[in-house]
């Protein structure tokens, strides 16, 4: 059973069986514990794949609209794919994007957590690009189907991003790779931890420094201006 399965899968199966056995024990059907002494495999955290700066530049240069804008936003803001699919034109300011909702299985919903409901500073380059593409109806989703429904980012990944990556000779990675790529760049550029936490929308208290605030700081402005310049080189 579970031969060749990952440590996580094995743990999930054992935990499920253990829960069932505990219920049977509580009901008096069994009177021993076969799980006593069972040693579960250690969880090994796999290295998260990410797009390098050079790969992002290649993807942006080779992508037609509106996919180029989608990938550009993903690379610069680090938004989750569902958050990107939920952005409306009214959520785009002159120099910032305001995350207010997300999309799951084609339906809009609230963001993943309170911390995920946040403003994200935009570089002058991306802000100008979005201003040029802005539509008159501010209630429209930026990324929508012909039926005015939100994009399904899984379909975009399979039908657009993966074929493009294969064409460019880049390893096929999901949209989280844009997010992890931006996090990596923040680390390389020595961005303050508080700014990283806000941009990524994390709630982990171990990352919190001082009082959490959603104000766009000078540090974030400086980072995003440099990042925007790097992405379009």
C-alpha positions as CSV (number, residue, x, y, z in Angstrom):
1,X,0.0,0.0,0.0
2,X,1.3,3.5,-0.9
3,X,4.4,2.0,-2.6
4,X,6.2,4.8,-4.2
5,X,3.9,7.5,-2.7
6,X,5.3,10.7,-1.3
7,X,5.7,11.2,2.5
8,X,2.8,13.6,2.4
9,X,0.5,11.1,0.8
10,X,1.5,8.4,3.2
11,X,0.9,10.6,6.2
12,X,-2.5,11.6,4.8
13,X,-3.5,8.0,4.3
14,X,-2.3,6.9,7.8
15,X,-4.0,9.9,9.5
16,X,-7.3,9.0,7.7
17,X,-7.1,5.4,8.8
18,X,-6.1,6.4,12.3
19,X,-9.2,8.7,12.5
20,X,-11.4,5.8,11.3
21,X,-9.9,3.4,13.8
22,X,-10.4,5.9,16.7
23,X,-14.1,6.1,15.8
24,X,-14.4,2.3,15.7
25,X,-12.6,2.2,19.1
26,X,-15.0,4.8,20.6
27,X,-18.0,2.7,19.4
28,X,-16.6,-0.4,21.0
29,X,-15.9,-2.3,17.8
30,X,-12.1,-2.7,18.4
31,X,-10.0,-2.7,21.6
32,X,-6.4,-2.3,20.4
33,X,-4.4,0.3,18.6
34,X,-2.5,-1.0,15.5
35,X,-1.0,2.5,15.0
36,X,1.0,2.5,18.2
37,X,4.7,2.7,17.3
38,X,4.1,3.4,13.6
39,X,6.9,5.6,12.3
40,X,5.8,8.0,9.5
41,X,8.3,9.2,6.9
42,X,9.8,12.6,7.4
43,X,8.4,15.5,5.4
44,X,11.0,16.9,3.0
45,X,10.2,20.3,1.8
46,X,10.7,20.4,-2.0
47,X,12.4,23.3,-3.5
48,X,9.8,25.6,-5.1
49,X,10.3,26.2,-8.8
50,X,10.4,29.8,-10.0
51,X,10.9,31.8,-13.1
52,X,14.2,33.7,-13.2
53,X,14.4,37.3,-14.3
54,X,15.7,36.3,-17.7
55,X,12.9,33.8,-18.2
56,X,10.3,36.4,-17.3
57,X,11.7,38.8,-19.8
58,X,11.5,36.1,-22.5
59,X,7.9,35.3,-21.6
60,X,6.8,38.9,-21.7
61,X,8.6,39.6,-24.9
62,X,7.0,36.7,-26.7
63,X,3.4,37.0,-25.3
64,X,0.5,38.7,-27.1
65,X,-2.1,40.7,-25.2
66,X,-3.9,40.3,-22.9
67,X,-1.6,37.4,-21.7
68,X,1.4,39.7,-21.6
69,X,-0.4,42.0,-19.1
70,X,-1.4,39.0,-17.0
71,X,2.1,37.6,-16.8
72,X,3.6,41.0,-16.2
73,X,1.2,41.6,-13.3
74,X,2.0,38.1,-11.9
75,X,5.8,38.7,-12.1
76,X,5.8,42.2,-10.7
77,X,3.1,42.0,-8.0
78,X,3.5,38.4,-6.9
79,X,-0.3,38.0,-6.8
80,X,-1.9,34.6,-6.6
81,X,-3.4,33.5,-9.9
82,X,-6.9,33.6,-8.4
83,X,-6.3,37.2,-7.2
84,X,-5.2,38.2,-10.7
85,X,-8.3,36.8,-12.2
86,X,-10.4,38.8,-9.8
87,X,-8.9,42.2,-10.5
88,X,-11.3,44.8,-12.0
89,X,-10.4,48.1,-13.6
90,X,-11.7,50.0,-10.5
91,X,-9.1,48.2,-8.5
92,X,-6.2,49.8,-10.4
93,X,-5.1,53.3,-9.2
94,X,-2.6,55.6,-10.7
95,X,0.3,53.8,-9.0
96,X,-1.2,50.9,-7.1
97,X,-3.4,47.8,-7.4
98,X,-5.9,47.0,-4.7
99,X,-6.5,43.3,-4.0
100,X,-10.2,43.0,-3.0
101,X,-11.3,39.6,-4.2
102,X,-10.2,36.3,-5.8
103,X,-11.6,33.8,-8.2
104,X,-12.1,30.1,-7.6
105,X,-13.7,27.7,-10.1
106,X,-15.0,30.7,-12.2
107,X,-16.7,32.4,-9.3
108,X,-15.6,35.5,-7.4
109,X,-15.0,35.2,-3.6
110,X,-13.3,37.0,-0.8
111,X,-9.5,36.9,-0.6
112,X,-7.6,34.1,1.1
113,X,-7.2,36.0,4.3
114,X,-7.5,39.5,5.8
115,X,-3.8,40.1,5.1
116,X,-4.4,39.2,1.4
117,X,-6.8,42.2,1.1
118,X,-4.1,44.7,0.4
119,X,-2.7,47.4,-1.9
120,X,0.3,46.6,-4.1
121,X,2.6,49.4,-5.4
122,X,3.0,49.4,-9.2
123,X,6.1,50.4,-11.1
124,X,5.8,53.5,-13.4
125,X,6.3,51.2,-16.4
126,X,3.4,48.8,-15.5
127,X,1.2,51.7,-14.3
128,X,1.6,53.4,-17.6
129,X,0.9,50.2,-19.5
130,X,-2.3,49.6,-17.5
131,X,-3.4,53.2,-18.0
132,X,-3.0,52.8,-21.8
133,X,-5.1,49.6,-21.7
134,X,-7.8,50.9,-19.3
135,X,-11.4,50.5,-20.3
136,X,-14.2,53.0,-19.8
137,X,-16.3,50.6,-17.6
138,X,-14.4,50.4,-14.3
139,X,-16.6,47.4,-13.2
140,X,-15.2,45.1,-15.9
141,X,-12.8,42.4,-15.0
142,X,-9.4,43.0,-16.6
143,X,-9.2,39.3,-17.5
144,X,-12.5,37.9,-18.7
145,X,-14.0,35.6,-21.3
146,X,-16.2,36.6,-24.2
147,X,-19.1,35.7,-21.8
148,X,-17.8,38.3,-19.3
149,X,-16.9,35.5,-16.8
150,X,-13.5,35.4,-15.0
151,X,-10.6,33.7,-16.6
152,X,-9.9,30.1,-15.4
153,X,-6.1,30.4,-14.7
154,X,-5.7,26.6,-14.9
155,X,-6.9,26.8,-18.6
156,X,-4.6,29.8,-19.2
157,X,-1.7,27.8,-17.8
158,X,-2.4,24.7,-19.9
159,X,-3.4,26.4,-23.1
160,X,-1.2,29.5,-23.2
161,X,1.7,29.5,-20.7
162,X,2.9,25.9,-21.1
163,X,2.9,26.0,-24.9
164,X,4.8,29.3,-24.8
165,X,7.4,27.9,-22.3
166,X,7.9,24.9,-24.5
167,X,8.4,27.1,-27.5
168,X,11.0,29.2,-25.6
169,X,12.8,26.2,-24.2
170,X,11.8,27.2,-20.6
171,X,10.7,24.5,-18.1
172,X,6.9,24.5,-17.8
173,X,6.0,25.9,-14.4
174,X,2.8,27.2,-12.9
175,X,1.7,30.7,-12.0
176,X,3.1,30.2,-8.5
177,X,6.5,30.4,-10.2
178,X,6.0,34.0,-11.0
179,X,5.1,34.6,-7.3
180,X,8.2,32.6,-6.1
181,X,10.3,34.4,-8.6
182,X,9.3,37.8,-7.3
183,X,9.9,36.6,-3.7
184,X,13.4,35.5,-4.7
185,X,14.1,38.9,-6.3
186,X,12.9,40.7,-3.2
187,X,15.4,38.6,-1.2
188,X,18.2,39.3,-3.7
189,X,17.4,43.1,-3.5
190,X,17.3,43.0,0.3
191,X,13.7,44.2,0.5
192,X,12.6,44.7,4.2
193,X,10.7,41.7,5.5
194,X,7.7,43.8,6.3
195,X,7.4,44.9,2.7
196,X,7.8,41.3,1.5
197,X,5.0,40.2,3.9
198,X,2.7,42.8,2.7
199,X,3.3,42.3,-1.1
200,X,2.9,38.5,-0.7
201,X,-0.2,38.8,1.5
202,X,1.2,36.5,4.2
203,X,-0.3,36.2,7.7
204,X,2.5,34.1,9.3
205,X,3.2,35.9,12.6
206,X,6.9,34.9,12.4
207,X,7.2,37.3,9.4
208,X,5.5,40.2,11.2
209,X,7.8,43.0,12.3
210,X,6.1,45.7,14.5
211,X,2.5,46.7,13.8
212,X,1.2,45.3,10.5
213,X,0.2,48.2,8.2
214,X,-1.2,48.3,4.7
215,X,0.4,51.7,3.9
216,X,2.6,51.6,0.8
217,X,6.0,52.5,2.2
218,X,9.0,54.2,0.7
219,X,10.9,50.9,0.7
220,X,8.2,49.3,-1.4
221,X,8.2,52.2,-3.8
222,X,11.9,51.9,-4.2
223,X,11.8,48.2,-4.7
224,X,9.0,48.2,-7.3
225,X,10.5,51.0,-9.4
226,X,13.8,49.0,-9.6
227,X,11.9,45.7,-10.3
228,X,9.8,47.4,-13.1
229,X,13.0,48.6,-14.8
230,X,14.5,45.1,-14.6
231,X,11.5,43.3,-16.0
232,X,11.3,45.4,-19.2
233,X,15.0,45.4,-20.1
